[in-house]
Amino acid sequence: MPADKIANPQNPEPSNKNKKLYFTVRGKNPHATSSPQFPRSPPHPTPYTLHPNF
C-alpha cells in the first residue's frame, strides 16, 4: 500500500479507499477516517493531508 501511494501522489482517492477497505477487512473500525488511528484525517482528505500521515 505505501508503494501505491508513492506511485500515485496526485491520486489520493484510490489509496484512501484501499485504506478504508484494509481496516474494514482487518475487523477494525469501519469508519476509518473517524477512528483513533487517524486523528489528523479531515472529513474530506486531500493529497496534502493524506500523504504526510502515511
C-alpha positions in Angstrom: 0.0 0.0 0.0 2.8 2.6 0.7 4.2 1.9 -2.7 0.8 2.6 -4.2 0.6 6.0 -2.5 4.1 6.9 -3.7 3.4 5.8 -7.2 0.3 7.9 -7.4 1.0 11.1 -5.5 -1.7 13.0 -7.4 -4.4 10.4 -6.9 -5.2 10.0 -3.2 -8.7 8.7 -3.7 -7.7 5.0 -4.6 -5.3 4.9 -1.7 -7.8 6.3 0.7 -10.4 3.7 -0.4 -7.9 0.9 -0.1 -7.0 2.2 3.4 -10.7 2.1 4.5 -11.1 -1.4 2.9 -8.0 -2.7 4.6 -9.0 -1.6 8.1 -12.6 -2.9 7.5 -11.3 -6.3 6.4 -9.0 -6.4 9.3 -12.0 -6.1 11.6 -11.3 -2.7 12.9 -13.5 0.4 12.9 -15.4 0.6 9.6 -15.3 4.4 9.8 -11.6 4.5 9.4 -11.4 8.3 9.0 -13.0 8.8 12.4 -11.1 6.1 14.2 -8.3 6.9 16.8 -5.7 5.5 14.3 -6.3 8.6 12.1 -6.7 11.6 14.4 -5.4 14.0 11.7 -7.7 12.8 8.8 -10.2 15.5 7.8 -13.7 14.6 6.6 -12.6 15.3 3.1 -9.0 14.1 2.7 -6.6 16.0 0.3 -3.2 14.9 -1.1 -1.5 17.3 1.3 -3.1 15.9 4.4 -3.3 12.3 3.3 0.3 11.6 2.4 2.2 13.1 5.3 0.3 10.8 7.7 1.4 7.7 5.9 
